[in-house]
Amino acid sequence: MFKLQIKSSTTKIRCAPFVLETQVFDEAMSVADRVAAACRKTGAARCDSTWDWVVEIIGETGGIFYCAPVAQA
């Protein structure tokens, strides 16, 4: 089971209260990549508040399995 969280270098922005409905890691990575792309704010770099955000896949034990940078989405 996997959960997603969105965070910046200084704070946790959002931790999903639900578990992803997949146990397949490739599917979870695809979801994380799509969430990262949806969070991306386009515009000048100096105005982009999402430049250091990441979407992380967290396992049942709290370990981070994957990190999708929003700026590279």
PyRosetta script that sets phi, psi and omega in degrees:
from pyrosetta import init, pose_from_sequence

init()
pose = pose_from_sequence("MFKLQIKSSTTKIRCAPFVLETQVFDEAMSVADRVAAACRKTGAARCDSTWDWVVEIIGETGGIFYCAPVAQA")
pose.set_psi(1, 139.8)
pose.set_omega(1, -177.7)
pose.set_phi(2, -126.6)
pose.set_psi(2, 148.1)
pose.set_omega(2, 172.3)
pose.set_phi(3, -122.9)
pose.set_psi(3, 157.5)
pose.set_omega(3, 175.8)
pose.set_phi(4, -111.4)
pose.set_psi(4, 146.5)
pose.set_omega(4, 169.4)
pose.set_phi(5, -139.9)
pose.set_psi(5, 147.1)
pose.set_omega(5, 177.4)
pose.set_phi(6, -113.3)
pose.set_psi(6, 129.6)
pose.set_omega(6, 178.7)
pose.set_phi(7, -148.0)
pose.set_psi(7, 160.0)
pose.set_omega(7, 174.4)
pose.set_phi(8, -106.2)
pose.set_psi(8, -176.2)
pose.set_omega(8, -179.8)
pose.set_phi(9, -69.1)
pose.set_psi(9, -16.9)
pose.set_omega(9, -176.5)
pose.set_phi(10, -113.4)
pose.set_psi(10, -19.4)
pose.set_omega(10, -175.4)
pose.set_phi(11, -156.7)
pose.set_psi(11, 156.3)
pose.set_omega(11, 172.7)
pose.set_phi(12, -82.0)
pose.set_psi(12, 127.1)
pose.set_omega(12, -176.9)
pose.set_phi(13, -91.5)
pose.set_psi(13, -44.2)
pose.set_omega(13, -177.9)
pose.set_phi(14, -158.2)
pose.set_psi(14, 132.7)
pose.set_omega(14, 172.2)
pose.set_phi(15, -120.0)
pose.set_psi(15, 119.1)
pose.set_omega(15, -177.1)
pose.set_phi(16, -63.2)
pose.set_psi(16, 130.3)
pose.set_omega(16, -178.9)
pose.set_phi(17, -78.1)
pose.set_psi(17, -4.1)
pose.set_omega(17, -177.0)
pose.set_phi(18, -113.9)
pose.set_psi(18, 163.1)
pose.set_omega(18, 177.9)
pose.set_phi(19, -97.7)
pose.set_psi(19, 139.0)
pose.set_omega(19, 175.6)
pose.set_phi(20, -61.0)
pose.set_psi(20, 143.3)
pose.set_omega(20, -177.7)
pose.set_phi(21, -86.2)
pose.set_psi(21, 46.2)
pose.set_omega(21, 176.0)
pose.set_phi(22, -150.0)
pose.set_psi(22, 150.8)
pose.set_omega(22, 172.1)
pose.set_phi(23, -115.1)
pose.set_psi(23, 6.8)
pose.set_omega(23, 179.2)
pose.set_phi(24, -92.6)
pose.set_psi(24, 118.5)
pose.set_omega(24, -174.2)
pose.set_phi(25, -61.6)
pose.set_psi(25, -38.7)
pose.set_omega(25, 179.1)
pose.set_phi(26, -60.5)
pose.set_psi(26, -39.3)
pose.set_omega(26, 177.9)
pose.set_phi(27, -67.2)
pose.set_psi(27, -40.8)
pose.set_omega(27, 178.4)
pose.set_phi(28, -63.4)
pose.set_psi(28, -40.2)
pose.set_omega(28, 177.7)
pose.set_phi(29, -63.9)
pose.set_psi(29, -40.2)
pose.set_omega(29, 178.6)
pose.set_phi(30, -62.2)
pose.set_psi(30, -42.3)
pose.set_omega(30, 177.4)
pose.set_phi(31, -62.6)
pose.set_psi(31, -45.2)
pose.set_omega(31, 179.7)
pose.set_phi(32, -60.9)
pose.set_psi(32, -41.9)
pose.set_omega(32, 178.5)
pose.set_phi(33, -64.1)
pose.set_psi(33, -40.1)
pose.set_omega(33, 178.9)
pose.set_phi(34, -69.4)
pose.set_psi(34, -37.4)
pose.set_omega(34, 176.4)
pose.set_phi(35, -65.3)
pose.set_psi(35, -41.7)
pose.set_omega(35, 177.9)
pose.set_phi(36, -59.9)
pose.set_psi(36, -43.5)
pose.set_omega(36, 179.2)
pose.set_phi(37, -64.8)
pose.set_psi(37, -36.5)
pose.set_omega(37, 179.3)
pose.set_phi(38, -69.6)
pose.set_psi(38, -28.0)
pose.set_omega(38, -179.6)
pose.set_phi(39, -80.9)
pose.set_psi(39, -19.4)
pose.set_omega(39, -172.9)
pose.set_phi(40, -63.4)
pose.set_psi(40, 129.6)
pose.set_omega(40, 176.5)
pose.set_phi(41, -101.8)
pose.set_psi(41, 122.5)
pose.set_omega(41, -179.8)
pose.set_phi(42, -88.8)
pose.set_psi(42, 153.8)
pose.set_omega(42, 179.5)
pose.set_phi(43, 139.6)
pose.set_psi(43, -169.9)
pose.set_omega(43, -179.3)
pose.set_phi(44, -62.3)
pose.set_psi(44, 139.7)
pose.set_omega(44, -177.8)
pose.set_phi(45, -57.8)
pose.set_psi(45, -35.8)
pose.set_omega(45, -177.9)
pose.set_phi(46, -69.5)
pose.set_psi(46, -17.8)
pose.set_omega(46, -179.6)
pose.set_phi(47, -103.0)
pose.set_psi(47, -3.4)
pose.set_omega(47, -173.6)
pose.set_phi(48, -85.5)
pose.set_psi(48, 107.2)
pose.set_omega(48, 179.8)
pose.set_phi(49, -79.3)
pose.set_psi(49, -8.5)
pose.set_omega(49, -177.8)
pose.set_phi(50, -99.7)
pose.set_psi(50, 7.4)
pose.set_omega(50, -173.2)
pose.set_phi(51, -60.2)
pose.set_psi(51, -28.8)
pose.set_omega(51, -178.6)
pose.set_phi(52, -109.9)
pose.set_psi(52, 13.8)
pose.set_omega(52, 177.8)
pose.set_phi(53, -76.2)
pose.set_psi(53, 149.8)
pose.set_omega(53, 172.8)
pose.set_phi(54, -136.9)
pose.set_psi(54, 150.4)
pose.set_omega(54, 172.3)
pose.set_phi(55, -107.5)
pose.set_psi(55, 123.0)
pose.set_omega(55, -176.2)
pose.set_phi(56, -113.1)
pose.set_psi(56, 144.7)
pose.set_omega(56, 170.8)
pose.set_phi(57, -98.4)
pose.set_psi(57, 125.5)
pose.set_omega(57, -178.0)
pose.set_phi(58, -114.5)
pose.set_psi(58, 135.7)
pose.set_omega(58, 178.2)
pose.set_phi(59, -85.9)
pose.set_psi(59, -180.0)
pose.set_omega(59, -178.4)
pose.set_phi(60, -59.6)
pose.set_psi(60, -31.3)
pose.set_omega(60, -177.7)
pose.set_phi(61, -89.3)
pose.set_psi(61, 0.6)
pose.set_omega(61, 179.3)
pose.set_phi(62, 93.3)
pose.set_psi(62, -2.2)
pose.set_omega(62, 178.9)
pose.set_phi(63, -75.1)
pose.set_psi(63, 145.7)
pose.set_omega(63, 179.9)
pose.set_phi(64, -88.7)
pose.set_psi(64, 121.9)
pose.set_omega(64, -178.0)
pose.set_phi(65, -99.0)
pose.set_psi(65, -25.9)
pose.set_omega(65, -175.0)
pose.set_phi(66, -156.4)
pose.set_psi(66, 146.3)
pose.set_omega(66, -179.0)
pose.set_phi(67, -134.5)
pose.set_psi(67, 118.9)
pose.set_omega(67, -179.6)
pose.set_phi(68, -109.1)
pose.set_psi(68, 107.2)
pose.set_omega(68, 179.3)
pose.set_phi(69, -66.9)
pose.set_psi(69, 130.3)
pose.set_omega(69, -179.9)
pose.set_phi(70, -65.3)
pose.set_psi(70, -39.9)
pose.set_omega(70, -177.2)
pose.set_phi(71, -63.3)
pose.set_psi(71, -25.0)
pose.set_omega(71, -178.8)
pose.set_phi(72, -99.6)
pose.set_psi(72, 3.8)
pose.set_omega(72, -178.1)
pose.set_phi(73, -73.9)
pose.dump_pdb("model.pdb")
